[in-house]
Amino acid sequence: SMLAAADDANGTYVQCLFATSRAASAGGLSVQAFERQRATACRSEEKATVRAGAAILVARGESDAVSSSRRVADEARRSVLDTYRRIRELSGEQR
């Protein structure tokens, strides 16, 4: 089903984002370095998520389905950066 495909795509995307975050943390990347890395990481997974999410929104009659789906994907990307930043702050490593 479209919903299952969207769930799978979203799960893969989120797993990729968090794997990127874990690797950056293990490597001691600064927030700025992680932000640069995050900007290009997981793009194919993101595209699949946006495509699958937009298909569901189109089926539900939403007129701006791709933009809405992209906003959700962008928020996931921002959330991972915010979490990484917060972890670095809490550990005293704000570089």
N, C-alpha and C positions, 0 to 999 in steps of 0.2 A: 504494500500500500504506500501511498505518498507520505503518510504520516510516519510510517516505519522508516522509510528512506530518509526523511528529514531528521528523524531522531538519530539514525545511524551517522548521517553526515555531521550533525551537530556534535555528537559524542566524539567523533574522530577529530573534529576541529578543536574542541576544548581540550582533549587529551594532548594534542600537538602543542597547543599554547602552554599548557602546564608543564609538559616535558621540556619545552624551550626554557621556561622559567627555572625549572629544577636544574637544568644543565648550566644555566647562567649563574645560578646561586652556587653550585658546586665549583664553578670556575672563578668565583669571586668577582664577577663583572659588576662594575658600577651601574647605578640606575641609568645613567646616560648611555653607557655601552649596551645595556640590555634594551633600552628603548630603540636604539639603532638596529639591533639584531631583530627585535620583535617586529619592526616595521616591514621586514621582508620574510619573516618566518611564517610557515603554515599557509601560504597564499593559495595553494591548490585545494587544501582542505576548506579554506574560507570560501573559495568560489563554489565548491560543491554545496556548502551549507547555504549560501545565498540562493543558489539555483533551486535547491530542494525547498527551502522556505518560501521562496517566491511562488513556486508552483502551487503550494498549499494556499497561499494568500490569494492567488488568481482564482483558484477553484472556489474560494469563499467570496469572490466578487470584489476584493479590494482593488482599488484603482491604481494605487502606487505601490504595488507589491514588491518590486525589486528594491526600491528605496527603503521600504520598511524592513525588508529582510536584511539589507546591507546595514541599516542602523543597529539591528540586533547583533550582527556579527562584529561591527565596530565596537559596540559596548562590551562584548566579551573580550576583545583585544585590550580595550582600555582598562577593564577590570583586572586583567592579569598584570598589567603594568602598575596599577595602583596597589595591588597586593604585594608585588615585588618591592615597590618603593617603601611600603609600610614595614615589610620584613627587614629591609636594610636599615630603616630608621630605628626600629626596635632593637636591632643587634648593634647599633652604634656605628654602622658602616654606611654612612650617607654618601660616600664618594661618588 
